[in-house]
Every structure is written in structure tokens, then in C-alpha cells.
Amino acid sequence: MPAKVNKEECTGCGTCVEECPVEAITIDEEEGVAVVDEAECVDCGACEEVCTSGAIEVNN
């Protein structure tokens, strides 16, 4: 199951973008939060591990 971002908790810091090995995460410039491309996400959990606000969850 692809990573899910809780938009209310996301700070838009971009750490997850840098960590994603398949470049499936971007920062939505309007909302200032991370957005996961579900078709590209490989469910590795790297983003969840580095998210400082706990806004990302990966349910493998």
C-alpha cells in the first residue's frame, strides 16, 4: 500500500522527497505539504522513517 501523508501534520520540510529512492514524493507548492505519487511509490518505508513530524504512514 503506498505511503499516505497526513496533510494536517506535514510541515512540508522535504526530507521525505530527498529520501525517496524512486522520486515518488513532491511538495505541493500551493498547500506546502508532501504528495505521494501512488503509481510510483514502492512501499519501502524510507519516507516514514525520516519524517520528523510523523505525517507519513506506510502500511505494508
N, CA, C, O and CB atoms as a CASP TS submission, in Angstrom:
PFRMAT TS
TARGET T0000
AUTHOR 0000-0000-0000
METHOD Language model
MODEL 1
PARENT N/A
ATOM      1  N   MET     1       0.853  -1.180   0.000  1.00  0.00           N
ATOM      2  CA  MET     1       0.000   0.000   0.000  1.00  0.00           C
ATOM      3  C   MET     1       0.895   1.239   0.000  1.00  0.00           C
ATOM      4  O   MET     1       1.802   1.338   0.826  1.00  0.00           O
ATOM      5  CB  MET     1      -0.968   0.001   1.231  1.00  0.00           C
ATOM      6  N   PRO     2       0.658   2.172  -0.899  1.00  0.00           N
ATOM      7  CA  PRO     2       1.500   3.376  -0.985  1.00  0.00           C
ATOM      8  C   PRO     2       1.467   4.203   0.285  1.00  0.00           C
ATOM      9  O   PRO     2       0.525   4.133   1.075  1.00  0.00           O
ATOM     10  CB  PRO     2       1.064   4.234  -2.149  1.00  0.00           C
ATOM     11  N   ALA     3       2.516   4.984   0.460  1.00  0.00           N
ATOM     12  CA  ALA     3       2.608   5.877   1.608  1.00  0.00           C
ATOM     13  C   ALA     3       1.459   6.875   1.591  1.00  0.00           C
ATOM     14  O   ALA     3       1.022   7.326   0.532  1.00  0.00           O
ATOM     15  CB  ALA     3       3.958   6.613   1.617  1.00  0.00           C
ATOM     16  N   LYS     4       0.985   7.206   2.772  1.00  0.00           N
ATOM     17  CA  LYS     4      -0.085   8.198   2.927  1.00  0.00           C
ATOM     18  C   LYS     4       0.448   9.351   3.764  1.00  0.00           C
ATOM     19  O   LYS     4       1.147   9.141   4.756  1.00  0.00           O
ATOM     20  CB  LYS     4      -1.361   7.567   3.588  1.00  0.00           C
ATOM     21  N   VAL     5       0.113  10.563   3.357  1.00  0.00           N
ATOM     22  CA  VAL     5       0.560  11.752   4.066  1.00  0.00           C
ATOM     23  C   VAL     5      -0.627  12.391   4.772  1.00  0.00           C
ATOM     24  O   VAL     5      -1.654  12.674   4.155  1.00  0.00           O
ATOM     25  CB  VAL     5       1.230  12.756   3.099  1.00  0.00           C
ATOM     26  N   ASN     6      -0.473  12.616   6.075  1.00  0.00           N
ATOM     27  CA  ASN     6      -1.476  13.354   6.837  1.00  0.00           C
ATOM     28  C   ASN     6      -1.162  14.831   6.631  1.00  0.00           C
ATOM     29  O   ASN     6      -0.209  15.358   7.204  1.00  0.00           O
ATOM     30  CB  ASN     6      -1.472  12.955   8.380  1.00  0.00           C
ATOM     31  N   LYS     7      -1.967  15.490   5.814  1.00  0.00           N
ATOM     32  CA  LYS     7      -1.715  16.883   5.450  1.00  0.00           C
ATOM     33  C   LYS     7      -1.766  17.826   6.641  1.00  0.00           C
ATOM     34  O   LYS     7      -1.139  18.885   6.614  1.00  0.00           O
ATOM     35  CB  LYS     7      -2.712  17.328   4.420  1.00  0.00           C
ATOM     36  N   GLU     8      -2.491  17.466   7.670  1.00  0.00           N
ATOM     37  CA  GLU     8      -2.579  18.319   8.854  1.00  0.00           C
ATOM     38  C   GLU     8      -1.308  18.275   9.693  1.00  0.00           C
ATOM     39  O   GLU     8      -1.019  19.212  10.437  1.00  0.00           O
ATOM     40  CB  GLU     8      -3.763  17.908   9.703  1.00  0.00           C
ATOM     41  N   GLU     9      -0.547  17.184   9.572  1.00  0.00           N
ATOM     42  CA  GLU     9       0.686  17.039  10.339  1.00  0.00           C
ATOM     43  C   GLU     9       1.935  17.380   9.539  1.00  0.00           C
ATOM     44  O   GLU     9       2.973  17.700  10.119  1.00  0.00           O
ATOM     45  CB  GLU     9       0.796  15.638  10.857  1.00  0.00           C
ATOM     46  N   CYS    10       1.847  17.316   8.216  1.00  0.00           N
ATOM     47  CA  CYS    10       3.007  17.554   7.353  1.00  0.00           C
ATOM     48  C   CYS    10       3.449  19.007   7.428  1.00  0.00           C
ATOM     49  O   CYS    10       2.631  19.923   7.339  1.00  0.00           O
ATOM     50  CB  CYS    10       2.686  17.175   5.900  1.00  0.00           C
ATOM     51  N   THR    11       4.757  19.208   7.593  1.00  0.00           N
ATOM     52  CA  THR    11       5.314  20.566   7.655  1.00  0.00           C
ATOM     53  C   THR    11       5.894  21.015   6.318  1.00  0.00           C
ATOM     54  O   THR    11       6.277  22.174   6.166  1.00  0.00           O
ATOM     55  CB  THR    11       6.393  20.640   8.726  1.00  0.00           C
ATOM     56  N   GLY    12       5.959  20.103   5.350  1.00  0.00           N
ATOM     57  CA  GLY    12       6.495  20.444   4.036  1.00  0.00           C
ATOM     58  C   GLY    12       7.998  20.635   4.027  1.00  0.00           C
ATOM     59  O   GLY    12       8.527  21.350   3.176  1.00  0.00           O
ATOM     60  N   CYS    13       8.693  20.007   4.962  1.00  0.00           N
ATOM     61  CA  CYS    13      10.144  20.200   5.087  1.00  0.00           C
ATOM     62  C   CYS    13      10.936  19.608   3.920  1.00  0.00           C
ATOM     63  O   CYS    13      12.037  20.073   3.622  1.00  0.00           O
ATOM     64  CB  CYS    13      10.629  19.584   6.379  1.00  0.00           C
ATOM     65  N   GLY    14      10.381  18.578   3.251  1.00  0.00           N
ATOM     66  CA  GLY    14      11.047  17.997   2.093  1.00  0.00           C
ATOM     67  C   GLY    14      12.009  16.868   2.380  1.00  0.00           C
ATOM     68  O   GLY    14      12.620  16.331   1.456  1.00  0.00           O
ATOM     69  N   THR    15      12.159  16.494   3.637  1.00  0.00           N
ATOM     70  CA  THR    15      13.062  15.399   3.975  1.00  0.00           C
ATOM     71  C   THR    15      12.660  14.110   3.265  1.00  0.00           C
ATOM     72  O   THR    15      13.520  13.363   2.799  1.00  0.00           O
ATOM     73  CB  THR    15      13.087  15.180   5.485  1.00  0.00           C
ATOM     74  N   CYS    16      11.381  13.852   3.182  1.00  0.00           N
ATOM     75  CA  CYS    16      10.892  12.640   2.525  1.00  0.00           C
ATOM     76  C   CYS    16      11.188  12.654   1.030  1.00  0.00           C
ATOM     77  O   CYS    16      11.469  11.611   0.438  1.00  0.00           O
ATOM     78  CB  CYS    16       9.393  12.484   2.755  1.00  0.00           C
ATOM     79  N   VAL    17      11.125  13.834   0.423  1.00  0.00           N
ATOM     80  CA  VAL    17      11.414  13.980  -1.005  1.00  0.00           C
ATOM     81  C   VAL    17      12.855  13.556  -1.272  1.00  0.00           C
ATOM     82  O   VAL    17      13.129  12.823  -2.222  1.00  0.00           O
ATOM     83  CB  VAL    17      11.176  15.447  -1.478  1.00  0.00           C
ATOM     84  N   GLU    18      13.764  14.018  -0.432  1.00  0.00           N
ATOM     85  CA  GLU    18      15.186  13.697  -0.576  1.00  0.00           C
ATOM     86  C   GLU    18      15.457  12.211  -0.357  1.00  0.00           C
ATOM     87  O   GLU    18      16.345  11.644  -0.992  1.00  0.00           O
ATOM     88  CB  GLU    18      16.014  14.522   0.404  1.00  0.00           C
ATOM     89  N   GLU    19      14.709  11.587   0.523  1.00  0.00           N
ATOM     90  CA  GLU    19      14.955  10.194   0.902  1.00  0.00           C
ATOM     91  C   GLU    19      14.328   9.180  -0.044  1.00  0.00           C
ATOM     92  O   GLU    19      14.808   8.049  -0.122  1.00  0.00           O
ATOM     93  CB  GLU    19      14.443   9.955   2.284  1.00  0.00           C
ATOM     94  N   CYS    20      13.282   9.540  -0.758  1.00  0.00           N
ATOM     95  CA  CYS    20      12.555   8.595  -1.609  1.00  0.00           C
ATOM     96  C   CYS    20      13.449   8.081  -2.742  1.00  0.00           C
ATOM     97  O   CYS    20      13.920   8.868  -3.563  1.00  0.00           O
ATOM     98  CB  CYS    20      11.290   9.258  -2.191  1.00  0.00           C
ATOM     99  N   PRO    21      13.688   6.755  -2.790  1.00  0.00           N
ATOM    100  CA  PRO    21      14.583   6.201  -3.805  1.00  0.00           C
ATOM    101  C   PRO    21      14.006   6.185  -5.219  1.00  0.00           C
ATOM    102  O   PRO    21      14.752   6.024  -6.185  1.00  0.00           O
ATOM    103  CB  PRO    21      14.955   4.817  -3.423  1.00  0.00           C
ATOM    104  N   VAL    22      12.697   6.348  -5.353  1.00  0.00           N
ATOM    105  CA  VAL    22      12.071   6.313  -6.684  1.00  0.00           C
ATOM    106  C   VAL    22      11.453   7.663  -7.073  1.00  0.00           C
ATOM    107  O   VAL    22      10.713   7.754  -8.053  1.00  0.00           O
ATOM    108  CB  VAL    22      10.995   5.227  -6.725  1.00  0.00           C
ATOM    109  N   GLU    23      11.761   8.698  -6.302  1.00  0.00           N
ATOM    110  CA  GLU    23      11.288  10.057  -6.567  1.00  0.00           C
ATOM    111  C   GLU    23       9.767  10.132  -6.709  1.00  0.00           C
ATOM    112  O   GLU    23       9.247  10.801  -7.601  1.00  0.00           O
ATOM    113  CB  GLU    23      11.943  10.593  -7.824  1.00  0.00           C
ATOM    114  N   ALA    24       9.067   9.433  -5.814  1.00  0.00           N
ATOM    115  CA  ALA    24       7.602   9.387  -5.853  1.00  0.00           C
ATOM    116  C   ALA    24       6.948  10.460  -4.996  1.00  0.00           C
ATOM    117  O   ALA    24       5.721  10.532  -4.926  1.00  0.00           O
ATOM    118  CB  ALA    24       7.123   8.034  -5.406  1.00  0.00           C
ATOM    119  N   ILE    25       7.751  11.292  -4.345  1.00  0.00           N
ATOM    120  CA  ILE    25       7.195  12.317  -3.450  1.00  0.00           C
ATOM    121  C   ILE    25       7.633  13.702  -3.914  1.00  0.00           C
ATOM    122  O   ILE    25       8.796  13.928  -4.248  1.00  0.00           O
ATOM    123  CB  ILE    25       7.641  12.071  -1.980  1.00  0.00           C
ATOM    124  N   THR    26       6.678  14.613  -3.925  1.00  0.00           N
ATOM    125  CA  THR    26       6.947  16.014  -4.235  1.00  0.00           C
ATOM    126  C   THR    26       6.284  16.867  -3.166  1.00  0.00           C
ATOM    127  O   THR    26       5.479  16.375  -2.375  1.00  0.00           O
ATOM    128  CB  THR    26       6.432  16.395  -5.665  1.00  0.00           C
ATOM    129  N   ILE    27       6.624  18.129  -3.149  1.00  0.00           N
ATOM    130  CA  ILE    27       5.967  19.080  -2.244  1.00  0.00           C
ATOM    131  C   ILE    27       4.995  19.904  -3.068  1.00  0.00           C
ATOM    132  O   ILE    27       5.387  20.552  -4.039  1.00  0.00           O
ATOM    133  CB  ILE    27       7.011  20.001  -1.508  1.00  0.00           C
ATOM    134  N   ASP    28       3.727  19.880  -2.680  1.00  0.00           N
ATOM    135  CA  ASP    28       2.699  20.689  -3.336  1.00  0.00           C
ATOM    136  C   ASP    28       2.952  22.140  -2.949  1.00  0.00           C
ATOM    137  O   ASP    28       2.841  22.508  -1.780  1.00  0.00           O
ATOM    138  CB  ASP    28       1.241  20.229  -2.930  1.00  0.00           C
ATOM    139  N   GLU    29       3.290  22.953  -3.932  1.00  0.00           N
ATOM    140  CA  GLU    29       3.648  24.354  -3.666  1.00  0.00           C
ATOM    141  C   GLU    29       2.478  25.159  -3.098  1.00  0.00           C
ATOM    142  O   GLU    29       2.692  26.042  -2.268  1.00  0.00           O
ATOM    143  CB  GLU    29       4.145  25.014  -4.945  1.00  0.00           C
ATOM    144  N   GLU    30       1.255  24.875  -3.525  1.00  0.00           N
ATOM    145  CA  GLU    30       0.083  25.605  -3.030  1.00  0.00           C
ATOM    146  C   GLU    30      -0.213  25.290  -1.572  1.00  0.00           C
ATOM    147  O   GLU    30      -0.413  26.189  -0.755  1.00  0.00           O
ATOM    148  CB  GLU    30      -1.135  25.279  -3.878  1.00  0.00           C
ATOM    149  N   GLU    31      -0.238  23.986  -1.257  1.00  0.00           N
ATOM    150  CA  GLU    31      -0.597  23.558   0.096  1.00  0.00           C
ATOM    151  C   GLU    31       0.608  23.475   1.023  1.00  0.00           C
ATOM    152  O   GLU    31       0.451  23.510   2.243  1.00  0.00           O
ATOM    153  CB  GLU    31      -1.288  22.215   0.046  1.00  0.00           C
ATOM    154  N   GLY    32       1.808  23.366   0.462  1.00  0.00           N
ATOM    155  CA  GLY    32       3.013  23.278   1.278  1.00  0.00           C
ATOM    156  C   GLY    32       3.152  21.957   1.999  1.00  0.00           C
ATOM    157  O   GLY    32       3.716  21.903   3.092  1.00  0.00           O
ATOM    158  N   VAL    33       2.644  20.883   1.400  1.00  0.00           N
ATOM    159  CA  VAL    33       2.726  19.555   2.014  1.00  0.00           C
ATOM    160  C   VAL    33       3.229  18.529   1.008  1.00  0.00           C
ATOM    161  O   VAL    33       3.184  18.752  -0.202  1.00  0.00           O
ATOM    162  CB  VAL    33       1.354  19.127   2.567  1.00  0.00           C
ATOM    163  N   ALA    34       3.706  17.408   1.524  1.00  0.00           N
ATOM    164  CA  ALA    34       4.192  16.326   0.679  1.00  0.00           C
ATOM    165  C   ALA    34       3.030  15.621  -0.008  1.00  0.00           C
ATOM    166  O   ALA    34       1.951  15.465   0.564  1.00  0.00           O
ATOM    167  CB  ALA    34       5.010  15.326   1.504  1.00  0.00           C
ATOM    168  N   VAL    35       3.270  15.199  -1.243  1.00  0.00           N
ATOM    169  CA  VAL    35       2.281  14.461  -2.026  1.00  0.00           C
ATOM    170  C   VAL    35       2.976  13.230  -2.591  1.00  0.00           C
ATOM    171  O   VAL    35       4.056  13.330  -3.173  1.00  0.00           O
ATOM    172  CB  VAL    35       1.662  15.349  -3.174  1.00  0.00           C
ATOM    173  N   VAL    36       2.350  12.064  -2.414  1.00  0.00           N
ATOM    174  CA  VAL    36       2.917  10.813  -2.897  1.00  0.00           C
ATOM    175  C   VAL    36       2.230  10.394  -4.193  1.00  0.00           C
ATOM    176  O   VAL    36       1.002  10.341  -4.269  1.00  0.00           O
ATOM    177  CB  VAL    36       2.784   9.707  -1.831  1.00  0.00           C
ATOM    178  N   ASP    37       3.039  10.098  -5.210  1.00  0.00           N
ATOM    179  CA  ASP    37       2.521   9.547  -6.461  1.00  0.00           C
ATOM    180  C   ASP    37       2.327   8.051  -6.213  1.00  0.00           C
ATOM    181  O   ASP    37       3.293   7.287  -6.224  1.00  0.00           O
ATOM    182  CB  ASP    37       3.501   9.827  -7.694  1.00  0.00           C
ATOM    183  N   GLU    38       1.088   7.638  -5.993  1.00  0.00           N
ATOM    184  CA  GLU    38       0.803   6.260  -5.611  1.00  0.00           C
ATOM    185  C   GLU    38       1.227   5.249  -6.666  1.00  0.00           C
ATOM    186  O   GLU    38       1.538   4.106  -6.330  1.00  0.00           O
ATOM    187  CB  GLU    38      -0.662   6.106  -5.333  1.00  0.00           C
ATOM    188  N   ALA    39       1.247   5.645  -7.929  1.00  0.00           N
ATOM    189  CA  ALA    39       1.660   4.739  -9.001  1.00  0.00           C
ATOM    190  C   ALA    39       3.165   4.489  -8.975  1.00  0.00           C
ATOM    191  O   ALA    39       3.630   3.446  -9.435  1.00  0.00           O
ATOM    192  CB  ALA    39       1.252   5.306 -10.360  1.00  0.00           C
ATOM    193  N   GLU    40       3.925   5.438  -8.441  1.00  0.00           N
ATOM    194  CA  GLU    40       5.382   5.314  -8.398  1.00  0.00           C
ATOM    195  C   GLU    40       5.905   4.751  -7.074  1.00  0.00           C
ATOM    196  O   GLU    40       6.982   4.157  -7.041  1.00  0.00           O
ATOM    197  CB  GLU    40       6.008   6.659  -8.648  1.00  0.00           C
ATOM    198  N   CYS    41       5.163   4.930  -5.997  1.00  0.00           N
ATOM    199  CA  CYS    41       5.587   4.502  -4.665  1.00  0.00           C
ATOM    200  C   CYS    41       5.787   2.987  -4.613  1.00  0.00           C
ATOM    201  O   CYS    41       4.936   2.223  -5.070  1.00  0.00           O
ATOM    202  CB  CYS    41       4.557   4.937  -3.611  1.00  0.00           C
ATOM    203  N   VAL    42       6.934   2.558  -4.043  1.00  0.00           N
ATOM    204  CA  VAL    42       7.246   1.129  -3.942  1.00  0.00           C
ATOM    205  C   VAL    42       7.103   0.608  -2.508  1.00  0.00           C
ATOM    206  O   VAL    42       7.570  -0.487  -2.195  1.00  0.00           O
ATOM    207  CB  VAL    42       8.665   0.869  -4.445  1.00  0.00           C
ATOM    208  N   ASP    43       6.468   1.377  -1.654  1.00  0.00           N
ATOM    209  CA  ASP    43       6.165   0.965  -0.275  1.00  0.00           C
ATOM    210  C   ASP    43       7.393   0.589   0.550  1.00  0.00           C
ATOM    211  O   ASP    43       7.319  -0.305   1.393  1.00  0.00           O
ATOM    212  CB  ASP    43       5.226  -0.198  -0.298  1.00  0.00           C
ATOM    213  N   CYS    44       8.512   1.256   0.317  1.00  0.00           N
ATOM    214  CA  CYS    44       9.745   0.878   1.019  1.00  0.00           C
ATOM    215  C   CYS    44       9.791   1.380   2.460  1.00  0.00           C
ATOM    216  O   CYS    44      10.484   0.797   3.295  1.00  0.00           O
ATOM    217  CB  CYS    44      10.943   1.409   0.268  1.00  0.00           C
ATOM    218  N   GLY    45       9.061   2.453   2.760  1.00  0.00           N
ATOM    219  CA  GLY    45       9.024   2.975   4.121  1.00  0.00           C
ATOM    220  C   GLY    45      10.120   3.974   4.451  1.00  0.00           C
ATOM    221  O   GLY    45      10.184   4.462   5.580  1.00  0.00           O
ATOM    222  N   ALA    46      10.987   4.290   3.491  1.00  0.00           N
ATOM    223  CA  ALA    46      12.078   5.234   3.754  1.00  0.00           C
ATOM    224  C   ALA    46      11.547   6.587   4.191  1.00  0.00           C
ATOM    225  O   ALA    46      12.110   7.214   5.089  1.00  0.00           O
ATOM    226  CB  ALA    46      12.953   5.397   2.513  1.00  0.00           C
ATOM    227  N   CYS    47      10.473   7.043   3.570  1.00  0.00           N
ATOM    228  CA  CYS    47       9.902   8.348   3.906  1.00  0.00           C
ATOM    229  C   CYS    47       9.335   8.361   5.323  1.00  0.00           C
ATOM    230  O   CYS    47       9.491   9.334   6.061  1.00  0.00           O
ATOM    231  CB  CYS    47       8.808   8.722   2.905  1.00  0.00           C
ATOM    232  N   GLU    48       8.682   7.275   5.685  1.00  0.00           N
ATOM    233  CA  GLU    48       8.093   7.175   7.023  1.00  0.00           C
ATOM    234  C   GLU    48       9.176   7.242   8.094  1.00  0.00           C
ATOM    235  O   GLU    48       8.982   7.859   9.142  1.00  0.00           O
ATOM    236  CB  GLU    48       7.288   5.870   7.163  1.00  0.00           C
ATOM    237  N   GLU    49      10.311   6.608   7.831  1.00  0.00           N
ATOM    238  CA  GLU    49      11.413   6.575   8.791  1.00  0.00           C
ATOM    239  C   GLU    49      12.027   7.947   9.033  1.00  0.00           C
ATOM    240  O   GLU    49      12.461   8.242  10.147  1.00  0.00           O
ATOM    241  CB  GLU    49      12.479   5.626   8.312  1.00  0.00           C
ATOM    242  N   VAL    50      12.071   8.796   7.997  1.00  0.00           N
ATOM    243  CA  VAL    50      12.740  10.097   8.135  1.00  0.00           C
ATOM    244  C   VAL    50      11.791  11.252   8.425  1.00  0.00           C
ATOM    245  O   VAL    50      12.243  12.364   8.699  1.00  0.00           O
ATOM    246  CB  VAL    50      13.508  10.402   6.887  1.00  0.00           C
ATOM    247  N   CYS    51      10.497  11.013   8.371  1.00  0.00           N
ATOM    248  CA  CYS    51       9.533  12.093   8.589  1.00  0.00           C
ATOM    249  C   CYS    51       9.595  12.580  10.035  1.00  0.00           C
ATOM    250  O   CYS    51       9.258  11.847  10.965  1.00  0.00           O
ATOM    251  CB  CYS    51       8.104  11.624   8.243  1.00  0.00           C
ATOM    252  N   THR    52      10.029  13.824  10.208  1.00  0.00           N
ATOM    253  CA  THR    52      10.212  14.367  11.558  1.00  0.00           C
ATOM    254  C   THR    52       8.908  14.720  12.241  1.00  0.00           C
ATOM    255  O   THR    52       8.864  14.850  13.465  1.00  0.00           O
ATOM    256  CB  THR    52      11.083  15.583  11.505  1.00  0.00           C
ATOM    257  N   SER    53       7.846  14.877  11.470  1.00  0.00           N
ATOM    258  CA  SER    53       6.555  15.232  12.082  1.00  0.00           C
ATOM    259  C   SER    53       5.621  14.030  12.224  1.00  0.00           C
ATOM    260  O   SER    53       4.520  14.159  12.759  1.00  0.00           O
ATOM    261  CB  SER    53       5.869  16.309  11.255  1.00  0.00           C
ATOM    262  N   GLY    54       6.055  12.864  11.748  1.00  0.00           N
ATOM    263  CA  GLY    54       5.227  11.671  11.856  1.00  0.00           C
ATOM    264  C   GLY    54       3.998  11.713  10.955  1.00  0.00           C
ATOM    265  O   GLY    54       2.986  11.073  11.242  1.00  0.00           O
ATOM    266  N   ALA    55       4.092  12.467   9.868  1.00  0.00           N
ATOM    267  CA  ALA    55       2.941  12.676   8.994  1.00  0.00           C
ATOM    268  C   ALA    55       2.773  11.600   7.929  1.00  0.00           C
ATOM    269  O   ALA    55       1.750  11.560   7.245  1.00  0.00           O
ATOM    270  CB  ALA    55       3.057  14.005   8.332  1.00  0.00           C
ATOM    271  N   ILE    56       3.778  10.721   7.781  1.00  0.00           N
ATOM    272  CA  ILE    56       3.720   9.706   6.734  1.00  0.00           C
ATOM    273  C   ILE    56       3.568   8.318   7.327  1.00  0.00           C
ATOM    274  O   ILE    56       4.228   7.958   8.301  1.00  0.00           O
ATOM    275  CB  ILE    56       4.967   9.766   5.861  1.00  0.00           C
ATOM    276  N   GLU    57       2.675   7.547   6.709  1.00  0.00           N
ATOM    277  CA  GLU    57       2.458   6.182   7.165  1.00  0.00           C
ATOM    278  C   GLU    57       2.460   5.240   5.965  1.00  0.00           C
ATOM    279  O   GLU    57       1.821   5.506   4.947  1.00  0.00           O
ATOM    280  CB  GLU    57       1.130   6.068   7.952  1.00  0.00           C
ATOM    281  N   VAL    58       3.195   4.128   6.107  1.00  0.00           N
ATOM    282  CA  VAL    58       3.251   3.118   5.077  1.00  0.00           C
ATOM    283  C   VAL    58       2.753   1.813   5.694  1.00  0.00           C
ATOM    284  O   VAL    58       3.356   1.302   6.638  1.00  0.00           O
ATOM    285  CB  VAL    58       4.698   2.972   4.493  1.00  0.00           C
ATOM    286  N   ASN    59       1.679   1.283   5.175  1.00  0.00           N
ATOM    287  CA  ASN    59       1.134   0.016   5.674  1.00  0.00           C
ATOM    288  C   ASN    59       1.482  -1.080   4.674  1.00  0.00           C
ATOM    289  O   ASN    59       0.767  -1.291   3.693  1.00  0.00           O
ATOM    290  CB  ASN    59      -0.421   0.106   5.892  1.00  0.00           C
ATOM    291  N   ASN    60       2.575  -1.769   4.929  1.00  0.00           N
ATOM    292  CA  ASN    60       2.985  -2.852   4.023  1.00  0.00           C
ATOM    293  C   ASN    60       2.111  -4.053   4.195  1.00  0.00           C
ATOM    294  O   ASN    60       2.306  -5.061   3.516  1.00  0.00           O
ATOM    295  CB  ASN    60       4.433  -3.238   4.254  1.00  0.00           C
TER
END
